[in-house]
Amino acid sequence: STPYVFTIHDLNFLGEKSPEKAAKRLKRLQNKVQKATAVPVISRFTESVVRQHLDVGNKNVPVIYNGVQVKTFENAVKPDFAPREKFLFTIGVIREKKNFMVLVDFMKRVEDYRLIIAGNKTSDYAVKMRAYINECGMQQQILLPGEISDHDKFWLYGNCDAVLFPSKFEGFGLPPVEAMLFGKPVFASALSSIPEICGENAYYWDHFDPDYMAGIFDRKMSEFRSEENRSSIVRDYASMFSWDKNIKAYLDLFLSILERPVY
């Protein structure tokens, strides 16, 4: 008889697992949904996928966005692996859904920059990506330091020229919003939840042809730099994704389920 609130962040496994494994996982999720009083989701995109693949009946499925916060350090020190040259940055587990491989050919067309891709690099996809980087002779241009500390992440966001995020599957997508907190331009795929979360505050790749990607990058970087207040605009936008709002939304949900006054 205890109310049960079951939050769903994403159903990304539908694009990663075999149909058989995906079906088994969906069945387990469906059992939890059946027991739930409410099923919050972290984006309208996730809501649409949930409604498409799970039977939520007449249950409440509120969209409650994540809060986004980056731990700060007053005297951040440059990481040993960071290049002297200007660089681009991205972060995430190096797996197929993150689509980082497309950045290798893209970087051939933006030779003035280095690229740091931070995140766990133990997957088969990461092994293939490192092999391709080596095959292209780009070991000095594309750096894969692996998992990094909060200190390093803070410094890299603060000192990069832009953040790249070509991911194919996201329930929310933290790195683009984290980058905006630093007033940085964001170049991202136009897939899954990313356009919903970033709105007009990111530049989008509709496909991954490297010449097209480089053209968008060059043009929009110039545009970003020419707008005097652009950094402030994206910073103010990102600050709206606060944990205070997230917590209040959950408290309101809990209290409404318990039929108590919402304060």
C-alpha positions as semicolon CSV with decimal commas, in nm:
position;residue;x (nm);y (nm);z (nm)
1;S;0,000;0,000;0,000
2;T;0,304;0,230;0,012
3;P;0,310;0,481;-0,276
4;Y;0,587;0,402;-0,522
5;V;0,749;0,667;-0,743
6;F;0,959;0,523;-1,025
7;T;1,177;0,767;-1,223
8;I;1,288;0,675;-1,576
9;H;1,592;0,856;-1,712
10;D;1,598;0,696;-2,055
11;L;1,534;0,382;-2,256
12;N;1,864;0,410;-2,442
13;F;1,912;0,034;-2,424
14;L;1,654;0,005;-2,705
15;G;1,920;0,134;-2,942
16;E;2,209;-0,055;-2,783
17;K;2,087;-0,406;-2,698
18;S;1,972;-0,690;-2,918
19;P;1,591;-0,712;-2,964
20;E;1,583;-1,012;-2,728
21;K;1,774;-0,838;-2,448
22;A;1,578;-0,517;-2,498
23;A;1,249;-0,707;-2,470
24;K;1,357;-0,867;-2,142
25;R;1,457;-0,534;-1,996
26;L;1,132;-0,374;-2,109
27;K;0,939;-0,651;-1,937
28;R;1,121;-0,585;-1,608
29;L;1,054;-0,213;-1,642
30;Q;0,688;-0,275;-1,720
31;N;0,651;-0,466;-1,393
32;K;0,789;-0,168;-1,203
33;V;0,568;0,075;-1,393
34;Q;0,264;-0,135;-1,306
35;K;0,345;-0,100;-0,935
36;A;0,421;0,272;-0,955
37;T;0,192;0,549;-0,838
38;A;0,375;0,798;-1,061
39;V;0,646;0,766;-1,326
40;P;0,854;1,086;-1,350
41;V;1,084;1,129;-1,650
42;I;1,374;1,368;-1,710
43;S;1,266;1,507;-2,049
44;R;0,971;1,524;-2,284
45;F;1,175;1,309;-2,521
46;T;1,201;1,036;-2,258
47;E;0,828;1,070;-2,193
48;S;0,752;1,008;-2,561
49;V;0,976;0,699;-2,571
50;V;0,825;0,565;-2,247
51;R;0,471;0,608;-2,376
52;Q;0,569;0,439;-2,702
53;H;0,727;0,130;-2,543
54;L;0,562;0,093;-2,200
55;D;0,202;0,085;-2,089
56;V;0,166;0,364;-1,833
57;G;-0,214;0,362;-1,840
58;N;-0,353;0,671;-1,669
59;K;-0,055;0,711;-1,435
60;N;0,097;1,052;-1,378
61;V;0,412;1,090;-1,595
62;P;0,552;1,433;-1,502
63;V;0,860;1,577;-1,670
64;I;1,109;1,681;-1,401
65;Y;1,434;1,810;-1,547
66;N;1,766;1,730;-1,385
67;G;1,959;1,992;-1,200
68;V;2,303;2,064;-1,346
69;Q;2,599;2,167;-1,137
70;V;2,976;2,151;-1,183
71;K;3,197;2,140;-0,877
72;T;3,414;2,452;-0,871
73;F;3,776;2,507;-0,771
74;E;3,919;2,852;-0,704
75;N;4,275;2,771;-0,805
76;A;4,228;2,509;-1,074
77;V;4,555;2,380;-1,215
78;K;4,601;2,278;-1,577
79;P;4,601;1,896;-1,611
80;D;4,927;1,739;-1,725
81;F;4,760;1,594;-2,036
82;A;4,609;1,925;-2,154
83;P;4,774;2,064;-2,470
84;R;4,944;2,399;-2,504
85;E;4,739;2,473;-2,814
86;K;4,374;2,579;-2,816
87;F;4,146;2,280;-2,772
88;L;3,793;2,144;-2,789
89;F;3,645;1,925;-2,518
90;T;3,390;1,651;-2,466
91;I;3,319;1,404;-2,189
92;G;3,132;1,075;-2,154
93;V;3,184;0,701;-2,149
94;I;3,342;0,615;-2,484
95;R;3,071;0,384;-2,615
96;E;2,891;0,359;-2,946
97;K;2,588;0,561;-2,834
98;K;2,811;0,863;-2,767
99;N;2,919;0,858;-3,133
100;F;3,263;1,005;-3,064
101;M;3,412;0,823;-3,364
102;V;3,266;1,085;-3,600
103;L;3,489;1,345;-3,436
104;V;3,804;1,183;-3,575
105;D;3,734;1,276;-3,937
106;F;3,588;1,608;-3,821
107;M;3,917;1,695;-3,650
108;K;4,104;1,640;-3,977
109;R;3,922;1,949;-4,099
110;V;3,989;2,169;-3,795
111;E;4,363;2,123;-3,766
112;D;4,414;2,439;-3,560
113;Y;4,258;2,266;-3,260
114;R;4,332;1,973;-3,035
115;L;4,046;1,761;-2,896
116;I;4,018;1,607;-2,550
117;I;3,766;1,324;-2,512
118;A;3,746;1,240;-2,141
119;G;3,573;0,933;-2,004
120;N;3,602;0,560;-1,949
121;K;3,780;0,406;-2,248
122;T;3,763;0,032;-2,177
123;S;3,488;-0,059;-2,424
124;D;3,542;-0,237;-2,757
125;Y;3,421;0,081;-2,925
126;A;3,694;0,281;-2,749
127;V;3,956;0,028;-2,862
128;K;3,840;0,066;-3,223
129;M;3,842;0,442;-3,190
130;R;4,197;0,452;-3,055
131;A;4,306;0,224;-3,340
132;Y;4,150;0,457;-3,595
133;I;4,311;0,762;-3,434
134;N;4,648;0,587;-3,457
135;E;4,582;0,480;-3,816
136;C;4,513;0,844;-3,905
137;G;4,827;0,959;-3,723
138;M;4,624;1,190;-3,498
139;Q;4,753;1,079;-3,157
140;Q;4,880;1,431;-3,086
141;Q;4,559;1,600;-3,200
142;I;4,301;1,380;-3,028
143;L;4,371;1,299;-2,664
144;L;4,189;1,032;-2,462
145;P;4,298;1,075;-2,098
146;G;4,034;0,833;-1,963
147;E;3,828;0,919;-1,657
148;I;3,920;1,255;-1,508
149;S;3,879;1,427;-1,172
150;D;3,626;1,700;-1,094
151;H;3,922;1,937;-1,071
152;D;4,035;1,851;-1,424
153;K;3,679;1,874;-1,557
154;F;3,638;2,221;-1,411
155;W;3,964;2,340;-1,569
156;L;3,883;2,185;-1,909
157;Y;3,535;2,338;-1,928
158;G;3,677;2,673;-1,828
159;N;3,962;2,674;-2,080
160;C;3,829;2,495;-2,388
161;D;3,713;2,689;-2,693
162;A;3,397;2,480;-2,739
163;V;3,232;2,154;-2,634
164;L;3,135;1,886;-2,888
165;F;2,854;1,638;-2,820
166;P;2,759;1,415;-3,117
167;S;2,567;1,163;-2,902
168;K;2,290;0,956;-3,059
169;F;2,099;0,855;-2,744
170;E;2,037;1,080;-2,443
171;G;1,758;1,099;-2,191
172;F;1,882;1,444;-2,089
173;G;2,247;1,509;-2,176
174;L;2,451;1,676;-1,902
175;P;2,773;1,788;-2,079
176;P;2,610;2,047;-2,310
177;V;2,440;2,218;-2,016
178;E;2,757;2,193;-1,806
179;A;2,946;2,363;-2,089
180;M;2,686;2,641;-2,105
181;L;2,736;2,708;-1,733
182;F;3,084;2,816;-1,839
183;G;2,950;3,029;-2,124
184;K;3,094;2,797;-2,390
185;P;2,960;2,731;-2,741
186;V;2,815;2,381;-2,778
187;F;2,805;2,176;-3,098
188;A;2,575;1,877;-3,066
189;S;2,374;1,624;-3,260
190;A;2,010;1,705;-3,329
191;L;1,907;1,365;-3,192
192;S;1,711;1,237;-2,890
193;S;1,661;1,485;-2,605
194;I;1,945;1,723;-2,693
195;P;1,748;1,988;-2,890
196;E;1,481;1,990;-2,619
197;I;1,732;2,046;-2,341
198;C;1,960;2,292;-2,519
199;G;1,696;2,478;-2,720
200;E;1,837;2,762;-2,929
201;N;2,149;2,777;-2,715
202;A;2,347;2,507;-2,898
203;Y;2,451;2,459;-3,260
204;Y;2,329;2,136;-3,416
205;W;2,461;1,879;-3,659
206;D;2,174;1,718;-3,852
207;H;2,410;1,450;-3,986
208;F;2,774;1,355;-3,948
209;D;2,945;1,418;-4,279
210;P;3,280;1,564;-4,165
211;D;3,286;1,847;-4,421
212;Y;2,936;1,951;-4,318
213;M;3,027;1,931;-3,949
214;A;3,338;2,142;-3,998
215;G;3,142;2,399;-4,199
216;I;2,884;2,435;-3,922
217;F;3,162;2,460;-3,665
218;D;3,358;2,732;-3,848
219;R;3,051;2,940;-3,927
220;K;2,891;2,918;-3,583
221;M;3,214;2,974;-3,392
222;S;3,251;3,305;-3,578
223;E;2,888;3,385;-3,504
224;F;2,929;3,305;-3,133
225;R;3,236;3,526;-3,103
226;S;3,068;3,815;-3,284
227;E;2,773;3,830;-3,040
228;E;2,883;4,038;-2,747
229;N;2,654;3,881;-2,486
230;R;2,636;3,526;-2,620
231;S;2,834;3,370;-2,334
232;S;2,612;3,539;-2,077
233;I;2,298;3,426;-2,257
234;V;2,394;3,057;-2,258
235;R;2,519;3,080;-1,900
236;D;2,190;3,228;-1,781
237;Y;1,996;2,962;-1,972
238;A;2,193;2,674;-1,821
239;S;2,146;2,811;-1,470
240;M;1,771;2,741;-1,501
241;F;1,843;2,368;-1,463
242;S;1,880;2,389;-1,086
243;W;1,857;2,120;-0,819
244;D;1,632;2,351;-0,618
245;K;1,371;2,330;-0,897
246;N;1,420;1,955;-0,926
247;I;1,377;1,899;-0,552
248;K;1,069;2,123;-0,530
249;A;0,907;1,935;-0,820
250;Y;0,964;1,602;-0,644
251;L;0,837;1,733;-0,311
252;D;0,525;1,867;-0,483
253;L;0,478;1,526;-0,646
254;F;0,524;1,336;-0,318
255;L;0,285;1,564;-0,133
256;S;0,023;1,542;-0,407
257;I;0,041;1,161;-0,391
258;L;-0,003;1,177;-0,013
259;E;-0,286;1,427;-0,063
260;R;-0,121;1,677;0,166
261;P;-0,103;2,055;0,111
262;V;0,180;2,170;-0,115
263;Y;0,379;2,450;0,046
